[in-house]
């Protein structure tokens, strides 16, 4: 998998958007994700997309594309996703330059992390920070 050093994450947050193509643009251009794959329906809806950030990934799709997952997520509210980044201040600056709504600027936390919060075009909350706990195998 690109950007993960060959490792496969075991958890993939999945977020559905009314305009998944706009979300993918914002996540890649403003928030530093790398597009790994995008699969579309014949009608141009995003059926499934994978975006990579560091050693993790998120799956993106279009709302209203049909299927069990889309139906189950129909009334779901916004999601919150935490992403580890090496340089919070540079990442934040990039987001600001692209007009991303910032809810909290880079802030040092009591538990040792430096984080900031952003809201995407459809209300999902993205936290970016340095906190990366070791997870035992």
PyMOL commands that set and color helices and strands:
alter all, ss='L'
color gray80, all
select helices_A, chain A and resi 20-30+68-72+88-97
alter helices_A, ss='H'
color red, helices_A
select strands_A, chain A and resi 13-17+34-40+46-53+56-62+80-84+101-108+114-119+125-129
alter strands_A, ss='S'
color yellow, strands_A
deselect
rebuild
show_as cartoon
